[in-house]
Amino acid sequence: MALGSLSIDLSANTARLQSDLGKADKMFKSSADRMSKQASQMGKVIGGVAAGLATGAFANWIKGAIDSADAAAKSAQMIGVTTEALTGLQYAASLSDVSTKTLNSSLLKFNKNIAEAANGSKDQAQAFADIGVSVKDANGNLKSADKLLLEVSDKFAGYEDGAQKSALAQDQIGRAHV
C-alpha cells in the first residue's frame, strides 16, 4: 500500500469517525432532552400527587376541626355554658383523665341543680347556700352556669379535702359523677 493511499484511507476513516461521532452526539442530546422532559413530567405528576395528598389531608384536618367545633357548640348550648367555657373545661378534664361524656353529664346535672335552686327547690337552694353561693345576682337575675361554676369552684378550692368537701360536691354535681 502506498503512502498516498494510506493517507486517503486515514482521511476517509477520520471523516467517517467525525460524522459518526456527530450522529452519536445528536442521539445522546436527543435522548438526554427526552429523559429530561420525562423527568420533568414525572416530577409534575409526583408533585401534583403530593400536593393532592397534602390538600386532602389538610381538608380532612379542617373538616375534623369544624366538626369538633360544631359538636362543642351543640354541647355547650345543651349544657347552658359558652362554647369557650366548655372547650376550656373539656381540656382541663382531659388533663385530669375525666372523659368528655362524664364532664358533660356532670355539667348537665349542675345546670339542673341551678334551675331547681332558682325555682324554689329548698334542697338545691340550701346546697348552694351551704357553700355561700347564690344562683341569682344582686338584681334577682339567674347567673350563668359558667359564672356559677367559677364561684362554686372558688368556694371548693378553700375547703380542706375530705368527706365534707366530697358531700358538698355530690350535692352540687350529683352522686353519680363525683
Secondary structure, 3 states (H helix, E strand, C coil): CCHHHHHHHHHHHHHHHHHHHHHHHHHHHHHHHHHHHHHHHHHHHHHHHHHHHHHHHHHHHHHHHHHHHHHHHHHHHHHCCCHHHHHHHHHHHHHCCCCHHHHHHHHHHHHHHHHHHHCCCHHHHHHHHHCCCCCECCCCCECCHHHHHHHHHHHHHCCCCCHHHHHHHHHHHCHHHC
